[in-house]
Amino acid sequence: MSYEFAAARSRRPTVIYVLDEFREVDVDPDEALKLMKADPLKLFDSVRKVVEEELGRIRGVEVGARYLGKDEGVVEFLLETDIGHPAIKVIVSEDPAKALRKFYEAEKTSSMR
């Protein structure tokens, strides 16, 4: 699970984690962090097209767990699609893989915000 940024990319990009892969999306990271706290479904709407490219038509979306750190965050979305019920994450972090690990650690210790 390795993810490297191109030199021209943001130091703290917004990425989605879908089908065990990270994919950078064109969403302002500061705006994404605000939406993670205030309106996660609006954040999902901003990445919906990219997710549908990977998973097909989305029939339903629920907000799952969230991890919010100082300058990073992860929000999980539980989906209903034609292929089943996958979960995806939207991540804002300098190191998306590390933020995802923090998300899972927080989930285990029930310290999700």
C-alpha positions in Angstrom: 0.0 0.0 0.0 2.3 2.7 -1.3 1.4 6.2 -2.5 3.8 8.7 -3.8 3.0 12.3 -4.8 4.1 13.9 -8.0 6.3 16.9 -7.2 3.8 19.3 -8.7 1.0 18.0 -6.5 -0.2 19.5 -3.3 1.7 18.6 -0.1 -1.6 17.6 1.5 -3.9 16.3 -1.3 -7.4 15.0 -1.1 -7.5 11.3 -2.1 -10.1 8.6 -2.1 -9.3 5.1 -1.0 -11.3 2.7 -3.1 -10.8 -0.9 -4.0 -7.5 -0.9 -1.9 -6.0 1.9 -4.0 -5.4 5.6 -3.4 -6.6 8.0 -6.0 -6.0 11.8 -5.9 -9.1 13.9 -6.6 -9.5 17.5 -7.5 -11.0 18.7 -4.2 -9.4 21.5 -2.2 -8.0 19.9 1.0 -9.0 22.8 3.3 -12.6 22.6 1.9 -12.6 18.8 2.3 -11.5 19.1 5.9 -14.3 21.6 6.6 -16.9 19.3 5.0 -15.6 16.3 6.9 -16.6 18.1 10.1 -19.7 20.0 8.9 -21.3 18.1 6.0 -19.7 14.8 5.0 -22.4 14.0 2.4 -21.6 17.3 0.6 -18.0 16.1 0.5 -19.1 12.8 -1.0 -21.0 14.7 -3.7 -17.7 16.3 -4.7 -16.1 12.9 -5.3 -19.1 10.9 -6.5 -18.3 11.0 -10.2 -14.8 9.6 -9.6 -16.2 6.9 -7.2 -18.8 5.9 -9.8 -16.1 5.5 -12.4 -14.6 2.8 -10.1 -17.7 1.2 -8.7 -20.6 2.0 -11.1 -23.9 3.5 -10.2 -24.3 4.5 -6.5 -27.8 3.9 -5.1 -27.2 5.0 -1.5 -24.6 6.6 0.7 -24.2 6.6 4.5 -21.5 8.4 6.5 -19.5 5.9 8.5 -16.7 6.5 10.9 -14.5 9.6 10.9 -11.0 10.4 12.1 -10.1 14.1 12.4 -6.6 15.0 13.3 -4.9 18.4 13.5 -4.4 19.0 9.8 -5.7 15.7 8.4 -8.8 13.7 8.3 -10.5 10.5 7.0 -14.2 10.0 6.5 -15.7 6.6 5.6 -18.7 6.3 3.3 -20.8 3.1 3.2 -22.2 2.7 -0.3 -25.0 0.7 -1.9 -24.0 0.0 -5.5 -24.9 -2.5 -8.3 -21.9 -4.6 -7.2 -22.7 -4.7 -3.5 -22.0 -2.6 -0.4 -18.4 -1.3 -0.6 -16.9 1.3 1.7 -14.7 4.0 0.5 -12.7 6.7 2.4 -11.9 10.3 1.6 -8.6 11.3 3.1 -6.8 14.6 3.4 -3.2 14.2 4.6 0.4 14.6 3.6 0.7 10.9 4.1 -2.7 9.2 3.1 -1.5 5.7 4.1 -0.4 6.9 7.6 -3.8 8.7 8.0 -5.6 5.6 7.0 -3.7 3.6 9.7 -4.6 6.2 12.3 -8.2 5.9 11.2 -8.2 2.1 11.8 -6.3 2.5 15.1 -8.9 5.1 16.3 -11.7 2.8 15.1 -10.2 -0.1 17.2 -10.0 2.1 20.4 -13.4 3.7 19.7 -11.9 7.2 19.8 -13.7 8.2 16.5 -14.9 11.8 16.4 
